[in-house]
Amino acid sequence: MQIDPVAFRLFGIEIYWYGIMISLGMLAGLLVAIRRTKYYGISEDELFNFALIAVPTAVICTRLAFVVANWHLFAGNWLDIFNLRQGGLAIHGGIIGGILACLVYTKVKKISFWRLADLCAPGLIIGQAIGRWGNYFNQEAYGVPTNLPWAMFIDGAYRHPIFLYESLWNFLVFAYLLYVTKKEKTSGGIFARYLIGYSLGRFFIEGVRADTLFWGSLRAGQVVSILLILAGLVLLWWRKRYGQEDRKGEA
């Protein structure tokens, strides 16, 4: 089924579903984070100030990661690098960009990196779950051909709907992070579980993906997922062993 990626036109400007879904994901993530501020002793103003830095940094890094990984698509068409309306964002780049923004912001503001990261982690994963549907409207993030009942017709064949798999998995990770929030006392634990949870699902989902690069015998997304899983496990162990239970506020 052919899907029109353009949602509507405003004063002659095409507004794409991709951008709408990404924006809705960001909004949902921010709303979730706002609900968690009291639990982590961080004011809403502090969160908004961080978001003003983190959101553009993450968007730039998601685009930068995609451009670097798909340089052949932009050779001779430099202006296309700045055209985000039709897709082309690598979420792993956004995660790294968000972490860097958090490190810098908390260093300057002299607040706990771990508490801010724990506060934002569930909002980040719910944003990813919603934003993934932008790939549906762009008919991208699809898998190898399959005859499964839920296969979607994309790029000339019935294929695994990768965006659907990842969206559903992210919703499950979101529910899990909310569930363990009250149980996790050591700061940094929720963030570490986000890295592990998201990356674990991403590793297996990437295994049936078609529109992706290979690094050796594994898909690029699988390699990055392995690294993030290992980082999350080490971080969780380290924070459990040496971290402080410095979370403030009440649920």
C-alpha positions as CSV (number, residue, x, y, z in Angstrom):
1,M,0.0,0.0,0.0
2,Q,1.4,3.4,-1.0
3,I,1.4,5.8,1.9
4,D,1.6,9.6,1.4
5,P,4.4,10.8,3.7
6,V,2.9,14.3,3.5
7,A,0.3,14.9,6.2
8,F,-0.8,18.3,5.0
9,R,0.4,21.6,3.4
10,L,0.6,24.8,5.3
11,F,1.0,28.0,3.2
12,G,2.4,25.8,0.5
13,I,4.9,24.1,2.7
14,E,4.7,20.3,2.9
15,I,4.4,19.0,6.5
16,Y,5.6,15.4,6.7
17,W,4.2,12.7,9.0
18,Y,7.8,11.9,9.9
19,G,8.3,15.2,11.6
20,I,4.9,15.1,13.2
21,M,5.7,11.7,14.8
22,I,9.1,12.8,16.0
23,S,7.6,15.9,17.5
24,L,4.9,14.0,19.2
25,G,7.5,11.6,20.6
26,M,9.5,14.5,22.0
27,L,6.4,16.0,23.6
28,A,5.4,12.7,25.2
29,G,8.9,12.3,26.5
30,L,8.9,15.7,28.0
31,L,5.5,15.2,29.7
32,V,6.6,12.0,31.2
33,A,9.8,13.6,32.5
34,I,7.8,16.5,34.0
35,R,5.7,14.0,36.0
36,R,9.0,12.6,37.5
37,T,10.7,15.8,38.6
38,K,9.6,15.7,42.2
39,Y,10.8,12.1,42.6
40,Y,14.3,13.1,41.6
41,G,14.5,16.5,43.3
42,I,14.9,18.4,40.0
43,S,12.7,21.4,39.3
44,E,10.6,21.7,36.1
45,D,12.5,24.8,35.2
46,E,15.7,22.9,35.4
47,L,14.3,20.2,33.2
48,F,13.1,22.7,30.6
49,N,16.5,24.4,30.6
50,F,18.1,21.0,30.0
51,A,15.6,20.1,27.2
52,L,16.5,23.4,25.4
53,I,20.0,22.1,25.1
54,A,19.5,18.3,24.9
55,V,16.8,18.3,22.1
56,P,18.8,20.2,19.4
57,T,22.0,18.4,20.4
58,A,20.3,15.0,20.1
59,V,18.7,15.9,16.7
60,I,22.0,17.1,15.4
61,C,23.8,14.0,16.5
62,T,21.1,11.7,15.1
63,R,21.4,13.4,11.7
64,L,25.2,13.4,11.9
65,A,25.3,9.7,12.7
66,F,23.0,8.9,9.7
67,V,25.0,11.1,7.3
68,V,28.3,9.5,8.3
69,A,26.9,6.0,8.0
70,N,25.3,6.8,4.6
71,W,27.8,9.3,3.1
72,H,27.3,7.9,-0.4
73,L,23.8,9.3,-0.4
74,F,25.0,12.9,0.1
75,A,28.1,13.1,-2.1
76,G,27.4,16.0,-4.4
77,N,24.2,16.9,-2.7
78,W,25.4,18.7,0.4
79,L,22.2,20.7,1.0
80,D,20.3,17.4,1.5
81,I,22.2,16.9,4.7
82,F,20.0,19.6,6.3
83,N,16.7,18.2,4.9
84,L,15.3,16.2,7.8
85,R,11.6,16.2,6.6
86,Q,11.9,12.9,4.7
87,G,13.8,10.9,7.4
88,G,17.4,10.0,8.0
89,L,17.9,10.0,11.7
90,A,20.0,7.4,13.6
91,I,18.7,7.0,17.1
92,H,22.1,5.7,18.5
93,G,23.6,9.1,17.5
94,G,20.8,10.8,19.4
95,I,21.4,8.7,22.5
96,I,25.1,9.7,22.5
97,G,24.2,13.3,21.9
98,G,21.8,13.3,24.8
99,I,24.4,11.8,27.1
100,L,26.9,14.4,26.1
101,A,24.4,17.2,26.6
102,C,23.6,15.8,30.1
103,L,27.2,15.5,31.1
104,V,28.0,19.1,30.1
105,Y,24.7,20.5,31.6
106,T,25.1,18.8,34.9
107,K,28.7,19.7,35.2
108,V,27.9,23.4,34.6
109,K,24.9,23.4,36.9
110,K,26.6,21.2,39.5
111,I,23.7,18.8,39.8
112,S,23.7,15.0,39.7
113,F,24.2,13.5,36.2
114,W,22.7,10.2,37.4
115,R,19.5,11.7,38.8
116,L,18.9,13.7,35.7
117,A,19.6,10.7,33.5
118,D,17.3,8.5,35.6
119,L,14.6,11.2,35.4
120,C,14.7,11.4,31.6
121,A,15.2,7.7,30.7
122,P,11.5,6.6,30.6
123,G,10.6,9.8,28.7
124,L,13.4,9.0,26.2
125,I,12.1,5.5,25.5
126,I,8.5,6.5,25.1
127,G,9.6,9.2,22.7
128,Q,11.4,6.6,20.7
129,A,8.4,4.3,20.7
130,I,6.2,7.0,19.2
131,G,8.8,8.5,16.9
132,R,9.4,5.1,15.3
133,W,6.0,5.4,13.5
134,G,7.6,8.2,11.4
135,N,9.4,5.4,9.7
136,Y,6.1,3.8,8.8
137,F,4.9,6.9,6.9
138,N,8.3,7.1,5.2
139,Q,8.2,3.4,4.4
140,E,11.7,2.8,5.9
141,A,13.1,0.7,8.7
142,Y,11.8,-2.5,7.2
143,G,13.0,-6.1,7.3
144,V,13.7,-9.0,5.0
145,P,10.8,-10.5,3.2
146,T,8.4,-12.8,5.2
147,N,5.1,-14.5,4.8
148,L,4.0,-13.8,8.4
149,P,0.4,-12.6,8.8
150,W,1.5,-9.1,10.1
151,A,4.0,-8.5,7.2
152,M,3.7,-5.1,5.5
153,F,4.1,-4.5,1.8
154,I,7.2,-2.2,1.6
155,D,9.7,-1.8,-1.2
156,G,8.1,-4.3,-3.5
157,A,7.6,-7.2,-1.1
158,Y,5.9,-8.2,2.1
159,R,8.5,-7.6,4.9
160,H,9.0,-7.6,8.6
161,P,7.8,-4.2,9.9
162,I,10.9,-3.3,11.9
163,F,9.5,0.0,13.0
164,L,6.5,-1.8,14.6
165,Y,8.6,-4.3,16.4
166,E,10.8,-1.7,17.9
167,S,7.9,0.6,18.8
168,L,6.2,-2.3,20.7
169,W,9.4,-3.3,22.4
170,N,10.1,0.3,23.5
171,F,6.6,0.5,25.1
172,L,7.4,-2.6,27.1
173,V,10.8,-1.1,28.2
174,F,8.9,2.1,29.2
175,A,6.5,0.1,31.3
176,Y,9.4,-1.8,32.9
177,L,11.3,1.4,33.7
178,L,8.3,2.8,35.4
179,Y,7.8,-0.4,37.4
180,V,11.3,-0.5,38.7
181,T,11.6,3.2,39.4
182,K,10.4,2.9,43.0
183,K,12.4,-0.2,43.6
184,E,15.7,1.2,42.2
185,K,17.4,3.2,45.0
186,T,20.8,3.8,43.5
187,S,21.1,6.7,41.2
188,G,22.0,5.7,37.6
189,G,20.2,2.4,37.8
190,I,17.2,3.4,35.7
191,F,19.4,4.9,33.1
192,A,21.6,1.8,33.0
193,R,18.5,-0.4,32.6
194,Y,17.3,1.8,29.8
195,L,20.5,1.2,27.9
196,I,20.3,-2.5,28.5
197,G,16.6,-2.9,27.8
198,Y,16.4,-0.9,24.6
199,S,19.6,-2.3,23.2
200,L,18.7,-5.9,23.9
201,G,15.5,-5.6,21.9
202,R,17.3,-3.6,19.2
203,F,19.9,-6.3,18.8
204,F,17.4,-9.0,17.9
205,I,15.2,-6.8,15.8
206,E,18.1,-5.6,13.7
207,G,18.7,-9.3,12.9
208,V,15.9,-9.3,10.4
209,R,16.4,-5.7,9.1
210,A,17.0,-5.2,5.4
211,D,17.8,-1.4,5.0
212,T,20.9,-1.2,7.1
213,L,24.7,-1.4,6.9
214,F,26.9,-4.4,7.8
215,W,30.0,-4.2,10.0
216,G,31.6,-7.6,9.4
217,S,29.1,-10.3,9.9
218,L,26.7,-8.2,12.0
219,R,24.5,-5.3,11.2
220,A,25.8,-1.9,12.3
221,G,22.9,-1.6,14.7
222,Q,23.7,-4.9,16.3
223,V,27.3,-3.9,16.9
224,V,26.3,-0.7,18.6
225,S,23.6,-2.5,20.6
226,I,26.2,-5.0,22.0
227,L,28.4,-2.1,23.0
228,L,25.5,-0.3,24.8
229,I,24.4,-3.5,26.5
230,L,27.9,-4.0,27.9
231,A,28.1,-0.4,28.9
232,G,24.8,-0.7,30.7
233,L,25.8,-3.8,32.5
234,V,29.1,-2.3,33.7
235,L,27.4,0.9,34.7
236,L,24.7,-1.0,36.6
237,W,27.3,-3.0,38.5
238,W,29.4,0.0,39.2
239,R,26.6,2.2,40.5
240,K,25.3,-0.7,42.6
241,R,28.8,-1.2,44.1
242,Y,30.1,2.3,44.4
243,G,27.2,4.7,43.7
244,Q,25.4,6.7,46.2
245,E,21.7,6.5,47.0
246,D,21.4,10.2,46.4
247,R,17.9,10.3,44.8
248,K,15.7,13.0,46.3
249,G,12.0,13.6,46.5
250,E,9.1,11.3,46.8
251,A,6.8,9.6,44.3
